[in-house]
Amino acid sequence: MYDAIIIGARCAGSPTAMLLAQKGYSVLVLDRDSFPSDTVSTHIIKYPGVNQLEKWGLLDDVVATDCPPLRQVRSHNGDFLLSGTAPPKDGISMIAPRRTELDRILVKAAVEAGAEVREEFVVRNLLTEGERVVGIEGQPKGGESVTERARLVISADGKNPLVARTVDTPTYGEHAPTAFYYYSYWPDLSNMGLEFHWRHHQFVLSIPTNDGLTCLVAGRPMEYYREFSSDVKRNYHETIAIAPELADSIGKLHPVEPYRGMAVPHYFRRPYGPGWALVGDSGLCMDPLKGHGISDAFCDAELLAAAIDAGFSDRQPLEDALAEYERDRNARKAGYYDRNREASLMEGWDEPTILQLRAGLRDDRAEADRWAGTIAFSVDYDEFYSSRFVKDAMASAV
């Protein structure tokens, strides 16, 4: 009998396991994959997530994988290439590690904290007693079916989690995917910062990552998916062409891995019930365009682990603590959930007020660096967009 069983060992599951194990709870983590292994990902970890890694004592391990710091931010909205440099905050910069490296480090940290991790284990069913979830039934690779019981079963297994499917938890604020993205990894690109290119209904993102590779992303709204997916290679390169320097750089190169695609829905799910809880994408998901996903998973893991500890230690009724977890999670995400979806529609980037603002930034190095820092450090941009500089620049365009 475990205190907690966690389904999924990646960037939400392993930190939750680590934090609970550090508090002395018995934790079993199950994942169908082995580690290291890859998964579709946004890669980017902004300052809040990097700060969590440092707090947990894991940042040095991630940086040691030769994952470059991301300080330069450049963008092009069909006007000019705007560049800003985000200085480190408390010595910390954005990073964008491959998931082969990041998840390996997170799983190792969970094990070192005292959690039991079983890789290549497929969870097939939940055990229930009445309405309460009391455990799981599953099978290790090449082994016999087994059952395990726990006080709480936590789903950290992504956008279609077994727990949510089984208990039919309510979903709210839900929207179908608004955009899709294809990416691959390219060698020998000299860019050492984030680079965004926007045109009407087209998006390109360049992300330096491990092993001297650059993850190059091409995105379009969902209405273009059928056409795009009919010839991914051709349409990928046609989209990258909105960034001529990047297009020229990869013109004679070949990606080192196949193209990978993703289209992500937007939703909140109620993240708790009798004997179960959700964390990470299992409970809340949004379009990856602004790169919040990994940082959000880390934040959720810390909130959930604290709530479980409050309930298990009898400082607070568990149901009340988990309800507070949902409120805190929603409050943290409410500021940018809708704006993130609006951005993923890929419209309005060439409006006069935006272009006027960019022109002002181009002529003011300090504000351009502040703009870059806002992208790097913030989960939302309200502070920057409420500044007197921005208000004056945008008002002058009206």
Buried (B, 14 or more C-beta within 10 A) or exposed (E): EBBBBBBBBBBBBBBBBBBBBBBEBBBBBBBBBEBBBEBEBBBBBBBBBBBBBBEBEBBEBBBEBEBBBBBBBBBBBEBEBBBBBBEBBEEBBBBBBBBBBBBBBBBBBBBEBBBBBBBBBEBEEBBBEEEEBBBBEBBBEEEEEEEBBBBBBBBBBBEEBBBBEBBEBEEEBEBEBBBBBBBBBBEEBEBEBBBBBBBEBBBBBBBBBBEEBBBBBBBBBBEBBEEBEEEBEEBBBBBBBBBEBBBEBBEEEEBEEEEBBBBBBBBBBBBBBBBBBBBBBBBBBBBBBBBBBBBBBBBBBBBBBBBBBBBBEEEBEBEEBBBBBBEBBBEBBEBBBBBBBBBBBBEEBBEEBBBBBBBBBBEBEEBBBBBBBBBBBBBBBEEBEEBEBBEEBBEEBE
